[in-house]
Amino acid sequence: MIYFVGAGPGNKELLTIKGAKILSQADCIVYAGSLVNTELLEEVKKCCAIYDSSKMTLEEVMDTMLRYEKNQQIIVRLHTGDPSIYGAVREQIDWLKKHDIRYEIIPGVSSFSAAAAVLGAEYTLPGISQTVILTRMEGRTPVPPKESICELAKIQTSMVIFLSGNQLSELSAQLLEGGYTADTPAAIVYKVTWSDEIVIKTTVGKLDEAGKENNITRTALILVGRFLGDTYERSQLYHPEFSHGYRTGGQDDA
């Protein structure tokens, strides 16, 4: 069996209980290089073989896992955050399907969730935003034309931009072109939940300046939107006048 395990955003305590259990049983672990906190590997079996995938091609990763799988051993492919987001997991799964190999995906805490937690933020504030866009800047690898930052910015909702810490000047320009104002709240969260975490509160117009002041070039999330501000509407769900399946509004709670 091959397990795809989400390692969480960095702090080893944010690994799920199920993920930790499987990790402790693994005979082989292939982990995502500098993106995964190596403290997670300290509690594995002494005989466990460990491979750093940052130095490997897809073919090498798959050949390694298949070699151990043929011996009916437990293999863990350890991805940063949650495997479903920028994890390149689909191509690995399709490879396994071709070889009729069983697999299981164990989700993890994504860095975008961890970033909101450290900021004390809620992406879906009533009256402000009910949609969250997770995306990245176009770099060495392209994005579909309709998913450019400029196009997505036109929606004017909560945005989380991955893998773009080295493009803050261009990112700021595209956000502005898409319709965000220069004073729209923004944040840069570097290595969220790691021991060297840095949280920078800024604005769309000052993203590049803030990044340069703090030497941010990679391993950072950029959060953009009015959900980072102080204005929002009260949630209807807990409003005393609002009725739903469990409570009738307008009644005296006393």
Secondary structure as UniProt FT lines:
FT   STRAND          2..6
FT   HELIX           12..14
FT   HELIX           17..25
FT   STRAND          28..31
FT   HELIX           33..35
FT   HELIX           38..41
FT   TURN            42..43
FT   TURN            46..47
FT   STRAND          49..52
FT   HELIX           53..55
FT   HELIX           58..69
FT   TURN            70..72
FT   STRAND          75..79
FT   TURN            83..86
FT   HELIX           89..98
FT   TURN            99..100
FT   STRAND          103..106
FT   HELIX           111..119
FT   TURN            126..128
FT   STRAND          132..136
FT   HELIX           145..147
FT   HELIX           149..153
FT   TURN            154..155
FT   STRAND          158..162
FT   TURN            165..166
FT   HELIX           168..178
FT   TURN            182..183
FT   STRAND          185..190
FT   TURN            192..193
FT   TURN            195..196
FT   STRAND          198..203
FT   HELIX           204..206
FT   HELIX           207..213
FT   TURN            214..215
FT   STRAND          220..224
FT   HELIX           226..228
FT   TURN            237..238
FT   TURN            240..241
FT   TURN            245..246
FT   TURN            249..250
//
